[in-house]
């Protein structure tokens, strides 16, 4: 809390309850956007000021200020969204009203499966997502039998997609956004981070540390699908030996092009 204009140090363990939340460099709405938090991700707050919490995003350790109204209590997630975007509907009927939309990488808690729809917990109650848009997370050591049964009852027994590059390809056309980390706007390293997460690989948020996740190649002719290519402050994904997929400021979108251009 803030007393007499001063920030008070507290501790808060919560989750993101909005489709995404800005993580800014200072506790003001027009501060620089450093990154974004996604629905269901854990956020550990340390200090509150001016309606913002300063803390650490559990997914990648990124630190910054998040609006207080984007944070709340929700149980630990059991599944990850692997579609570019998906509508959370009010009921299992696909004609039911849309509550809100979620982006690739959102984390949700499944309670039951109704045919091809997964019932999830939301901050205001519950909603429904298509099972085909979700991938179970690896079971936690403290997961209850009900948690595991809810997923096993109607979803494939896997926790990672086979072709993570295809996940990135589904974001072609998404706007480029510095610091963005969702389908409505993302930067180069976020594209890599989100797609690899769907493939079961948790990697750093920024392109600099991402350089350390693989083995370097000396010969460009060895490039193949899934290789990462780095420039100063930029990263792209090889679709094959010739085409590069990247979120970039030249196209102001996620796009692919021959790497020789």
TORKOL-4160 file (C-alpha; in steps of 0.2 Angstrom, whole numbers, padded with zeros to 4 digits, m for minus):
261
<pt num="1" X="0000" Y="0000" Z="0000"/>
<pt num="2" X="0005" Y="0018" Z="m0001"/>
<pt num="3" X="0005" Y="0029" Z="0015"/>
<pt num="4" X="0008" Y="0048" Z="0014"/>
<pt num="5" X="0014" Y="0046" Z="m0004"/>
<pt num="6" X="0027" Y="0033" Z="0000"/>
<pt num="7" X="0028" Y="0015" Z="m0007"/>
<pt num="8" X="0026" Y="0001" Z="0006"/>
<pt num="9" X="0035" Y="m0015" Z="0004"/>
<pt num="10" X="0023" Y="m0031" Z="0004"/>
<pt num="11" X="0023" Y="m0048" Z="m0003"/>
<pt num="12" X="0010" Y="m0054" Z="m0015"/>
<pt num="13" X="0009" Y="m0071" Z="m0024"/>
<pt num="14" X="m0004" Y="m0070" Z="m0037"/>
<pt num="15" X="m0008" Y="m0074" Z="m0055"/>
<pt num="16" X="m0012" Y="m0063" Z="m0071"/>
<pt num="17" X="m0031" Y="m0063" Z="m0072"/>
<pt num="18" X="m0033" Y="m0052" Z="m0088"/>
<pt num="19" X="m0029" Y="m0059" Z="m0106"/>
<pt num="20" X="m0012" Y="m0050" Z="m0104"/>
<pt num="21" X="m0004" Y="m0037" Z="m0093"/>
<pt num="22" X="0009" Y="m0024" Z="m0097"/>
<pt num="23" X="0025" Y="m0026" Z="m0087"/>
<pt num="24" X="0032" Y="m0008" Z="m0087"/>
<pt num="25" X="0048" Y="0000" Z="m0081"/>
<pt num="26" X="0040" Y="0012" Z="m0069"/>
<pt num="27" X="0023" Y="0012" Z="m0060"/>
<pt num="28" X="0014" Y="0024" Z="m0072"/>
<pt num="29" X="0003" Y="0019" Z="m0087"/>
<pt num="30" X="0015" Y="0028" Z="m0100"/>
<pt num="31" X="0031" Y="0020" Z="m0094"/>
<pt num="32" X="0041" Y="0010" Z="m0106"/>
<pt num="33" X="0034" Y="m0007" Z="m0110"/>
<pt num="34" X="0048" Y="m0020" Z="m0105"/>
<pt num="35" X="0037" Y="m0036" Z="m0108"/>
<pt num="36" X="0020" Y="m0043" Z="m0106"/>
<pt num="37" X="0013" Y="m0056" Z="m0094"/>
<pt num="38" X="0000" Y="m0068" Z="m0100"/>
<pt num="39" X="m0016" Y="m0075" Z="m0092"/>
<pt num="40" X="m0013" Y="m0087" Z="m0078"/>
<pt num="41" X="0006" Y="m0084" Z="m0076"/>
<pt num="42" X="0012" Y="m0082" Z="m0058"/>
<pt num="43" X="0018" Y="m0065" Z="m0053"/>
<pt num="44" X="0027" Y="m0062" Z="m0036"/>
<pt num="45" X="0025" Y="m0045" Z="m0030"/>
<pt num="46" X="0037" Y="m0036" Z="m0019"/>
<pt num="47" X="0031" Y="m0018" Z="m0018"/>
<pt num="48" X="0016" Y="m0008" Z="m0023"/>
<pt num="49" X="0015" Y="0010" Z="m0028"/>
<pt num="50" X="0002" Y="0021" Z="m0038"/>
<pt num="51" X="m0009" Y="0006" Z="m0042"/>
<pt num="52" X="0005" Y="m0005" Z="m0048"/>
<pt num="53" X="0015" Y="m0020" Z="m0041"/>
<pt num="54" X="0033" Y="m0022" Z="m0044"/>
<pt num="55" X="0038" Y="m0040" Z="m0044"/>
<pt num="56" X="0044" Y="m0055" Z="m0054"/>
<pt num="57" X="0036" Y="m0065" Z="m0068"/>
<pt num="58" X="0037" Y="m0083" Z="m0063"/>
<pt num="59" X="0038" Y="m0089" Z="m0081"/>
<pt num="60" X="0055" Y="m0081" Z="m0085"/>
<pt num="61" X="0061" Y="m0070" Z="m0071"/>
<pt num="62" X="0057" Y="m0054" Z="m0079"/>
<pt num="63" X="0054" Y="m0040" Z="m0067"/>
<pt num="64" X="0044" Y="m0024" Z="m0068"/>
<pt num="65" X="0028" Y="m0015" Z="m0063"/>
<pt num="66" X="0011" Y="m0023" Z="m0067"/>
<pt num="67" X="m0006" Y="m0015" Z="m0065"/>
<pt num="68" X="m0014" Y="m0021" Z="m0048"/>
<pt num="69" X="m0031" Y="m0024" Z="m0057"/>
<pt num="70" X="m0023" Y="m0037" Z="m0068"/>
<pt num="71" X="m0018" Y="m0048" Z="m0053"/>
<pt num="72" X="m0028" Y="m0060" Z="m0043"/>
<pt num="73" X="m0030" Y="m0077" Z="m0035"/>
<pt num="74" X="m0032" Y="m0092" Z="m0046"/>
<pt num="75" X="m0026" Y="m0110" Z="m0044"/>
<pt num="76" X="m0010" Y="m0117" Z="m0052"/>
<pt num="77" X="m0013" Y="m0120" Z="m0071"/>
<pt num="78" X="m0014" Y="m0137" Z="m0079"/>
<pt num="79" X="m0014" Y="m0133" Z="m0097"/>
<pt num="80" X="m0006" Y="m0121" Z="m0110"/>
<pt num="81" X="m0015" Y="m0112" Z="m0125"/>
<pt num="82" X="m0006" Y="m0117" Z="m0141"/>
<pt num="83" X="m0018" Y="m0109" Z="m0153"/>
<pt num="84" X="m0013" Y="m0091" Z="m0159"/>
<pt num="85" X="m0029" Y="m0085" Z="m0151"/>
<pt num="86" X="m0045" Y="m0093" Z="m0143"/>
<pt num="87" X="m0062" Y="m0087" Z="m0136"/>
<pt num="88" X="m0067" Y="m0091" Z="m0119"/>
<pt num="89" X="m0086" Y="m0094" Z="m0120"/>
<pt num="90" X="m0098" Y="m0093" Z="m0106"/>
<pt num="91" X="m0104" Y="m0111" Z="m0109"/>
<pt num="92" X="m0099" Y="m0127" Z="m0118"/>
<pt num="93" X="m0111" Y="m0122" Z="m0132"/>
<pt num="94" X="m0100" Y="m0114" Z="m0146"/>
<pt num="95" X="m0114" Y="m0102" Z="m0149"/>
<pt num="96" X="m0114" Y="m0095" Z="m0131"/>
<pt num="97" X="m0107" Y="m0077" Z="m0128"/>
<pt num="98" X="m0088" Y="m0074" Z="m0128"/>
<pt num="99" X="m0082" Y="m0069" Z="m0111"/>
<pt num="100" X="m0064" Y="m0064" Z="m0117"/>
<pt num="101" X="m0050" Y="m0070" Z="m0129"/>
<pt num="102" X="m0034" Y="m0078" Z="m0124"/>
<pt num="103" X="m0017" Y="m0078" Z="m0133"/>
<pt num="104" X="m0004" Y="m0091" Z="m0137"/>
<pt num="105" X="0005" Y="m0096" Z="m0121"/>
<pt num="106" X="m0009" Y="m0092" Z="m0109"/>
<pt num="107" X="m0010" Y="m0104" Z="m0094"/>
<pt num="108" X="m0027" Y="m0111" Z="m0088"/>
<pt num="109" X="m0034" Y="m0123" Z="m0075"/>
<pt num="110" X="m0046" Y="m0136" Z="m0082"/>
<pt num="111" X="m0059" Y="m0143" Z="m0071"/>
<pt num="112" X="m0069" Y="m0155" Z="m0082"/>
<pt num="113" X="m0070" Y="m0160" Z="m0101"/>
<pt num="114" X="m0087" Y="m0159" Z="m0109"/>
<pt num="115" X="m0086" Y="m0167" Z="m0126"/>
<pt num="116" X="m0073" Y="m0157" Z="m0135"/>
<pt num="117" X="m0074" Y="m0142" Z="m0123"/>
<pt num="118" X="m0063" Y="m0139" Z="m0108"/>
<pt num="119" X="m0071" Y="m0130" Z="m0093"/>
<pt num="120" X="m0058" Y="m0118" Z="m0085"/>
<pt num="121" X="m0057" Y="m0108" Z="m0070"/>
<pt num="122" X="m0058" Y="m0089" Z="m0072"/>
<pt num="123" X="m0057" Y="m0074" Z="m0060"/>
<pt num="124" X="m0075" Y="m0072" Z="m0061"/>
<pt num="125" X="m0081" Y="m0090" Z="m0061"/>
<pt num="126" X="m0078" Y="m0102" Z="m0076"/>
<pt num="127" X="m0077" Y="m0102" Z="m0095"/>
<pt num="128" X="m0074" Y="m0114" Z="m0109"/>
<pt num="129" X="m0061" Y="m0117" Z="m0122"/>
<pt num="130" X="m0059" Y="m0130" Z="m0137"/>
<pt num="131" X="m0049" Y="m0145" Z="m0131"/>
<pt num="132" X="m0039" Y="m0144" Z="m0147"/>
<pt num="133" X="m0032" Y="m0127" Z="m0142"/>
<pt num="134" X="m0025" Y="m0133" Z="m0126"/>
<pt num="135" X="m0010" Y="m0144" Z="m0121"/>
<pt num="136" X="m0008" Y="m0151" Z="m0104"/>
<pt num="137" X="0006" Y="m0146" Z="m0093"/>
<pt num="138" X="0017" Y="m0159" Z="m0085"/>
<pt num="139" X="0008" Y="m0165" Z="m0069"/>
<pt num="140" X="0015" Y="m0156" Z="m0054"/>
<pt num="141" X="0021" Y="m0166" Z="m0039"/>
<pt num="142" X="0007" Y="m0159" Z="m0029"/>
<pt num="143" X="m0007" Y="m0161" Z="m0042"/>
<pt num="144" X="m0022" Y="m0169" Z="m0035"/>
<pt num="145" X="m0030" Y="m0185" Z="m0043"/>
<pt num="146" X="m0045" Y="m0173" Z="m0049"/>
<pt num="147" X="m0033" Y="m0162" Z="m0058"/>
<pt num="148" X="m0025" Y="m0176" Z="m0067"/>
<pt num="149" X="m0041" Y="m0185" Z="m0071"/>
<pt num="150" X="m0049" Y="m0169" Z="m0078"/>
<pt num="151" X="m0036" Y="m0168" Z="m0091"/>
<pt num="152" X="m0034" Y="m0187" Z="m0095"/>
<pt num="153" X="m0052" Y="m0189" Z="m0097"/>
<pt num="154" X="m0053" Y="m0179" Z="m0113"/>
<pt num="155" X="m0036" Y="m0174" Z="m0119"/>
<pt num="156" X="m0021" Y="m0182" Z="m0128"/>
<pt num="157" X="m0007" Y="m0189" Z="m0116"/>
<pt num="158" X="0006" Y="m0177" Z="m0121"/>
<pt num="159" X="0013" Y="m0161" Z="m0114"/>
<pt num="160" X="0022" Y="m0153" Z="m0129"/>
<pt num="161" X="0019" Y="m0151" Z="m0148"/>
<pt num="162" X="0030" Y="m0161" Z="m0160"/>
<pt num="163" X="0033" Y="m0146" Z="m0172"/>
<pt num="164" X="0035" Y="m0130" Z="m0162"/>
<pt num="165" X="0040" Y="m0121" Z="m0178"/>
<pt num="166" X="0022" Y="m0123" Z="m0184"/>
<pt num="167" X="0016" Y="m0114" Z="m0169"/>
<pt num="168" X="0027" Y="m0099" Z="m0173"/>
<pt num="169" X="0021" Y="m0100" Z="m0192"/>
<pt num="170" X="0003" Y="m0098" Z="m0186"/>
<pt num="171" X="0007" Y="m0081" Z="m0180"/>
<pt num="172" X="0012" Y="m0075" Z="m0197"/>
<pt num="173" X="0003" Y="m0058" Z="m0199"/>
<pt num="174" X="0003" Y="m0054" Z="m0180"/>
<pt num="175" X="0008" Y="m0036" Z="m0177"/>
<pt num="176" X="0026" Y="m0032" Z="m0172"/>
<pt num="177" X="0026" Y="m0024" Z="m0155"/>
<pt num="178" X="0042" Y="m0019" Z="m0145"/>
<pt num="179" X="0040" Y="m0028" Z="m0128"/>
<pt num="180" X="0024" Y="m0037" Z="m0134"/>
<pt num="181" X="0022" Y="m0055" Z="m0130"/>
<pt num="182" X="0005" Y="m0060" Z="m0136"/>
<pt num="183" X="m0004" Y="m0064" Z="m0153"/>
<pt num="184" X="m0010" Y="m0046" Z="m0154"/>
<pt num="185" X="0007" Y="m0039" Z="m0154"/>
<pt num="186" X="0024" Y="m0047" Z="m0151"/>
<pt num="187" X="0043" Y="m0045" Z="m0154"/>
<pt num="188" X="0056" Y="m0056" Z="m0161"/>
<pt num="189" X="0061" Y="m0065" Z="m0144"/>
<pt num="190" X="0044" Y="m0067" Z="m0138"/>
<pt num="191" X="0039" Y="m0077" Z="m0154"/>
<pt num="192" X="0054" Y="m0088" Z="m0150"/>
<pt num="193" X="0050" Y="m0090" Z="m0132"/>
<pt num="194" X="0031" Y="m0094" Z="m0134"/>
<pt num="195" X="0033" Y="m0106" Z="m0148"/>
<pt num="196" X="0047" Y="m0115" Z="m0139"/>
<pt num="197" X="0036" Y="m0116" Z="m0124"/>
<pt num="198" X="0023" Y="m0125" Z="m0134"/>
<pt num="199" X="0037" Y="m0137" Z="m0138"/>
<pt num="200" X="0041" Y="m0141" Z="m0120"/>
<pt num="201" X="0056" Y="m0129" Z="m0119"/>
<pt num="202" X="0056" Y="m0115" Z="m0107"/>
<pt num="203" X="0069" Y="m0102" Z="m0113"/>
<pt num="204" X="0074" Y="m0084" Z="m0108"/>
<pt num="205" X="0063" Y="m0069" Z="m0113"/>
<pt num="206" X="0077" Y="m0059" Z="m0123"/>
<pt num="207" X="0087" Y="m0063" Z="m0138"/>
<pt num="208" X="0104" Y="m0061" Z="m0129"/>
<pt num="209" X="0101" Y="m0075" Z="m0117"/>
<pt num="210" X="0093" Y="m0085" Z="m0130"/>
<pt num="211" X="0109" Y="m0087" Z="m0139"/>
<pt num="212" X="0115" Y="m0099" Z="m0125"/>
<pt num="213" X="0101" Y="m0112" Z="m0128"/>
<pt num="214" X="0108" Y="m0121" Z="m0143"/>
<pt num="215" X="0125" Y="m0126" Z="m0151"/>
<pt num="216" X="0133" Y="m0114" Z="m0164"/>
<pt num="217" X="0134" Y="m0118" Z="m0182"/>
<pt num="218" X="0149" Y="m0113" Z="m0193"/>
<pt num="219" X="0142" Y="m0116" Z="m0210"/>
<pt num="220" X="0126" Y="m0108" Z="m0216"/>
<pt num="221" X="0123" Y="m0123" Z="m0227"/>
<pt num="222" X="0119" Y="m0133" Z="m0212"/>
<pt num="223" X="0104" Y="m0123" Z="m0207"/>
<pt num="224" X="0088" Y="m0132" Z="m0205"/>
<pt num="225" X="0070" Y="m0131" Z="m0198"/>
<pt num="226" X="0070" Y="m0125" Z="m0180"/>
<pt num="227" X="0087" Y="m0117" Z="m0180"/>
<pt num="228" X="0088" Y="m0100" Z="m0173"/>
<pt num="229" X="0098" Y="m0086" Z="m0181"/>
<pt num="230" X="0104" Y="m0071" Z="m0172"/>
<pt num="231" X="0109" Y="m0053" Z="m0176"/>
<pt num="232" X="0113" Y="m0039" Z="m0164"/>
<pt num="233" X="0097" Y="m0038" Z="m0153"/>
<pt num="234" X="0087" Y="m0049" Z="m0165"/>
<pt num="235" X="0082" Y="m0067" Z="m0167"/>
<pt num="236" X="0073" Y="m0077" Z="m0181"/>
<pt num="237" X="0068" Y="m0095" Z="m0183"/>
<pt num="238" X="0072" Y="m0105" Z="m0199"/>
<pt num="239" X="0057" Y="m0113" Z="m0207"/>
<pt num="240" X="0069" Y="m0123" Z="m0218"/>
<pt num="241" X="0087" Y="m0121" Z="m0225"/>
<pt num="242" X="0082" Y="m0105" Z="m0234"/>
<pt num="243" X="0067" Y="m0096" Z="m0226"/>
<pt num="244" X="0068" Y="m0086" Z="m0210"/>
<pt num="245" X="0052" Y="m0083" Z="m0199"/>
<pt num="246" X="0053" Y="m0068" Z="m0188"/>
<pt num="247" X="0044" Y="m0054" Z="m0179"/>
<pt num="248" X="0052" Y="m0038" Z="m0186"/>
<pt num="249" X="0050" Y="m0019" Z="m0187"/>
<pt num="250" X="0054" Y="m0019" Z="m0206"/>
<pt num="251" X="0037" Y="m0028" Z="m0210"/>
<pt num="252" X="0030" Y="m0022" Z="m0193"/>
<pt num="253" X="0023" Y="m0040" Z="m0192"/>
<pt num="254" X="0028" Y="m0058" Z="m0190"/>
<pt num="255" X="0034" Y="m0063" Z="m0208"/>
<pt num="256" X="0045" Y="m0075" Z="m0217"/>
<pt num="257" X="0057" Y="m0071" Z="m0231"/>
<pt num="258" X="0073" Y="m0079" Z="m0239"/>
<pt num="259" X="0087" Y="m0077" Z="m0227"/>
<pt num="260" X="0099" Y="m0071" Z="m0241"/>
<pt num="261" X="0088" Y="m0055" Z="m0243"/>
